[in-house]
Amino acid sequence: MEQIIKDYIISKENNKILGFIEVHKDPKIPFLYSGKIIQNNFPKELVLILDDYVNAVNDLIFSILDELEEDISKYNLYLDNRNVKIFLPHIDEENQEISFYIKYPSFNGFLDNYPLNL
């Protein structure tokens, strides 16, 4: 049976609650979680950065990914109750959905931090 995780996403940069989520682990992709945003307080600036990241990947514009990852990492995003860092969140505000990794996916496997050691 699929375990549903309910938790807050916080920014440890400023100790603000950015959202309350209800997610489950993807059965096929390691460390990937997805589900619903129950309460959305994500700053518009962060949502725009995340959209830019997705668009850059989709358009194969890899030259700006490091800069965007640096901007994302400044928020220092965590699952509050579990004290687990999250990486590369994707927020679909229209459908109030979210996905993210709890380890950074890289060509060298899954990492505990962004490869830039931010």
VENGI-V269193 format. One record per pair of residues at least 6 apart in sequence whose ideal C-beta (glycine too) atoms are under 6 Angstrom apart, sorted by the first residue. I is the first residue (numbers start at 1). J is the second residue. D is the distance in Angstrom with one decimal. If there is no record, write none. Layout:
i=I j=J d=D
i=I j=J d=D
This chain:
i=2 j=24 d=5.0
i=4 j=22 d=5.9
i=4 j=24 d=5.6
i=5 j=23 d=5.3
i=6 j=22 d=5.1
i=7 j=79 d=4.5
i=7 j=80 d=6.0
i=7 j=81 d=5.0
i=8 j=17 d=5.1
i=8 j=20 d=5.4
i=8 j=80 d=4.0
i=9 j=18 d=4.9
i=9 j=19 d=4.7
i=9 j=77 d=6.0
i=10 j=17 d=5.4
i=10 j=78 d=5.5
i=10 j=80 d=4.6
i=11 j=18 d=5.7
i=11 j=75 d=4.7
i=12 j=76 d=4.1
i=12 j=78 d=5.5
i=13 j=75 d=5.6
i=13 j=76 d=4.6
i=18 j=41 d=5.3
i=18 j=42 d=4.9
i=19 j=37 d=5.4
i=19 j=39 d=5.8
i=19 j=40 d=5.4
i=19 j=41 d=5.7
i=19 j=42 d=5.6
i=20 j=38 d=4.5
i=20 j=39 d=3.9
i=21 j=37 d=5.7
i=21 j=98 d=5.7
i=22 j=35 d=5.1
i=22 j=36 d=5.0
i=22 j=38 d=5.7
i=23 j=33 d=4.4
i=23 j=34 d=5.9
i=23 j=35 d=3.4
i=24 j=35 d=5.7
i=25 j=33 d=5.6
i=26 j=32 d=4.1
i=31 j=101 d=4.9
i=31 j=102 d=5.0
i=31 j=103 d=4.2
i=31 j=110 d=5.6
i=32 j=101 d=5.6
i=33 j=100 d=5.9
i=34 j=99 d=3.8
i=36 j=96 d=6.0
i=37 j=96 d=4.5
i=37 j=98 d=5.2
i=42 j=91 d=5.9
i=46 j=75 d=5.9
i=47 j=91 d=5.5
i=49 j=71 d=4.9
i=49 j=72 d=5.9
i=50 j=91 d=5.7
i=52 j=68 d=5.8
i=53 j=68 d=4.6
i=54 j=90 d=6.0
i=56 j=64 d=5.3
i=56 j=65 d=5.8
i=69 j=114 d=5.6
i=70 j=118 d=5.9
i=73 j=114 d=5.0
i=73 j=118 d=4.1
i=77 j=86 d=4.8
i=78 j=85 d=5.5
i=84 j=102 d=5.2
i=86 j=100 d=4.4
i=86 j=102 d=6.0
i=87 j=101 d=4.5
i=87 j=104 d=4.5
i=88 j=101 d=5.6
i=89 j=100 d=3.9
i=90 j=99 d=4.9
i=91 j=98 d=5.4
i=103 j=110 d=3.7
i=104 j=111 d=4.2
i=104 j=114 d=5.7
i=106 j=115 d=5.8
